[in-house]
Amino acid sequence: MSQAATKVDATSQAAEPATSAVSETPAEPAPAAPARDPMPRGMRIGESVFDIAYLLYDLVAGITFFSLAAGRTAFVLYGLLALVLGAGDAFHLVPRVQMHLFGVRDDTQARLGRGTQVASVTMTVFYVLLYLIWLQLFPGVGAPAAIGALMLPKTLTYMWMIAMGLQLLPVL
């Protein structure tokens, strides 16, 4: 072997322990910034302002109905209807606003999915309250035949729950 080859071998061997020492104690990676959703910034801000305004409007409307009810059942039901609607929508709108303004986090999709599920269930309660309001306001008039269509969200929610359960079959 030539002297040049020996020097290269000695240099590479000397460098190996230093490399392996570095690889034994890897540096902690810097936390990644939350990803942004693909919607343009102006649209994200606009939708967030709209969602927040809607939730505040709904809250004020519910409180107003309760405060002006004066024992009238229809107004109490309207107040309850407004609060149920707003509370259910808040479950998917608040994570959406957070995503738009602060970025996508690891749990964003799970929170949006759970929020949509809660909103679906509260929509069923909303439609039942709407039916009760109808009965209060129009006692002599039977409910229209289309009132059955109002129960469609409940049916779809049940179908969604069944579909989720079917996905568990291979796991369990």
Long-range contacts (C-beta under 8 A, 24 or more apart in sequence): 33-103, 34-102, 34-103, 34-104, 34-105, 35-103, 35-104, 36-103, 36-104, 37-99, 37-100, 37-103, 37-104, 39-100, 44-100, 44-101, 45-100, 45-101, 47-96, 47-97, 47-100, 48-96, 48-97, 48-100, 48-101, 51-93, 51-96, 51-97, 52-97, 54-89, 54-93, 55-86, 55-89, 55-90, 55-93, 55-94, 58-82, 58-83, 58-85, 58-86, 58-89, 59-83, 59-86, 62-86, 73-136, 74-133, 74-136, 74-137, 77-129, 77-132, 77-133, 77-136, 78-133, 80-129, 81-126, 81-129, 81-130, 81-133, 84-122, 84-125, 84-126, 84-129, 85-122, 85-123, 85-126, 87-122, 88-118, 88-119, 88-121, 88-122, 88-123, 88-125, 88-126, 89-119, 89-122, 91-115, 91-116, 91-118, 91-119, 91-122, 92-116, 92-118, 92-119, 117-157, 117-160, 120-153, 120-156, 120-157, 120-160, 121-157, 123-153, 123-154, 123-157, 124-151, 124-153, 124-154, 124-157, 127-151, 127-153, 127-154
